[in-house]
Amino acid sequence: MENHTNKIYARLNESKIVVELFSSVFKQALESDVLIEEGNEAYHSHVHLKYTLRDNEYRYNYKYENENLVELTDEEKENLFPKPVQQPTEVELLKQQLLETQALVTEMQYNNLLKENGVI
């Protein structure tokens, strides 16, 4: 009887970042997929038991380098996956404009009071 082993594969993007990890139990590998390891442990069927593809900020965790799966450092993740700059919403922009307008009106009222009282 032949002893069958399960294989863990990685799918890479053009920058050699691992964008998918899967077992041969559930998916057939493409020619471009990379064999990471094989065996008969539970994690060879259920890859998530050993590998976490993304971190809590939904950034990929691994790269493929020198024929090895290598965990990305936080610095590499920050460079590869910069956080998008939060653009103000329309409501936030309107609030800011309102505050600026109120400040201008207050300054004008103050200057008028000073003129009326002969201070300036």
C-alpha positions as semicolon CSV with decimal commas, in nm:
position;residue;x (nm);y (nm);z (nm)
1;M;0,000;0,000;0,000
2;E;0,139;0,338;-0,105
3;N;0,195;0,597;0,169
4;H;0,037;0,924;0,049
5;T;0,166;1,256;0,183
6;N;-0,016;1,585;0,174
7;K;0,159;1,890;0,036
8;I;0,146;2,254;0,137
9;Y;0,181;2,501;-0,148
10;A;0,228;2,876;-0,163
11;R;0,101;3,103;-0,436
12;L;0,319;3,411;-0,485
13;N;0,262;3,752;-0,635
14;E;0,514;3,923;-0,864
15;S;0,708;4,047;-0,557
16;K;0,740;3,693;-0,416
17;I;0,491;3,771;-0,139
18;V;0,285;3,469;-0,038
19;V;-0,077;3,554;-0,121
20;E;-0,222;3,208;-0,070
21;L;-0,131;2,895;0,126
22;F;-0,317;2,572;0,062
23;S;-0,305;2,196;0,093
24;S;-0,305;1,949;-0,193
25;V;-0,602;1,788;-0,015
26;F;-0,828;2,079;-0,113
27;K;-0,671;2,239;-0,418
28;Q;-0,460;2,142;-0,714
29;A;-0,135;2,335;-0,749
30;L;-0,054;2,538;-1,057
31;E;0,289;2,516;-1,220
32;S;0,373;2,854;-1,069
33;D;0,286;2,746;-0,712
34;V;0,572;2,660;-0,479
35;L;0,590;2,346;-0,266
36;I;0,658;2,450;0,094
37;E;0,650;2,115;0,272
38;E;0,485;1,777;0,274
39;G;0,385;1,522;0,534
40;N;0,096;1,361;0,715
41;E;0,047;1,589;1,014
42;A;-0,294;1,751;1,057
43;Y;-0,157;2,087;0,944
44;H;-0,054;1,936;0,610
45;S;-0,425;1,909;0,537
46;H;-0,538;2,216;0,730
47;V;-0,269;2,475;0,662
48;H;-0,418;2,733;0,899
49;L;-0,316;2,512;1,192
50;K;0,048;2,605;1,126
51;Y;0,047;2,916;0,906
52;T;-0,143;3,243;0,934
53;L;-0,154;3,404;0,591
54;R;-0,242;3,755;0,714
55;D;-0,188;3,951;1,033
56;N;-0,443;4,147;1,237
57;E;-0,412;4,442;0,998
58;Y;-0,484;4,210;0,704
59;R;-0,126;4,234;0,570
60;Y;0,044;3,927;0,429
61;N;0,285;3,752;0,669
62;Y;0,526;3,568;0,438
63;K;0,760;3,606;0,146
64;Y;0,939;3,339;-0,053
65;E;1,313;3,394;-0,040
66;N;1,605;3,162;-0,119
67;E;1,359;2,873;-0,165
68;N;1,217;2,921;0,187
69;L;0,902;3,060;0,338
70;V;1,020;3,360;0,541
71;E;0,810;3,568;0,779
72;L;0,795;3,936;0,688
73;T;0,922;4,179;0,949
74;D;0,698;4,463;1,068
75;E;0,926;4,708;0,884
76;E;0,889;4,513;0,559
77;K;0,512;4,504;0,604
78;E;0,500;4,880;0,658
79;N;0,698;4,935;0,338
80;L;0,505;4,680;0,132
81;F;0,157;4,758;0,265
82;P;0,144;5,124;0,372
83;K;-0,167;5,230;0,555
84;P;-0,390;5,444;0,334
85;V;-0,414;5,807;0,431
86;Q;-0,758;5,868;0,574
87;Q;-0,935;6,132;0,369
88;P;-1,177;6,356;0,559
89;T;-1,543;6,286;0,500
90;E;-1,775;6,550;0,359
91;V;-1,922;6,605;0,706
92;E;-1,574;6,653;0,856
93;L;-1,488;6,906;0,584
94;L;-1,811;7,097;0,646
95;K;-1,748;7,101;1,022
96;Q;-1,399;7,240;0,963
97;Q;-1,535;7,510;0,731
98;L;-1,801;7,599;0,988
99;L;-1,541;7,634;1,263
100;E;-1,324;7,853;1,041
101;T;-1,623;8,072;0,950
102;Q;-1,726;8,104;1,315
103;A;-1,371;8,207;1,406
104;L;-1,371;8,475;1,135
105;V;-1,711;8,610;1,245
106;T;-1,594;8,622;1,607
107;E;-1,280;8,810;1,508
108;M;-1,482;9,060;1,303
109;Q;-1,723;9,117;1,594
110;Y;-1,432;9,170;1,831
111;N;-1,266;9,422;1,596
112;N;-1,599;9,609;1,558
113;L;-1,635;9,632;1,937
114;L;-1,284;9,769;1,965
115;K;-1,358;10,032;1,696
116;E;-1,690;10,131;1,858
117;N;-1,514;10,184;2,191
118;G;-1,231;10,382;2,033
119;V;-0,962;10,133;2,122
120;I;-0,843;10,104;1,761
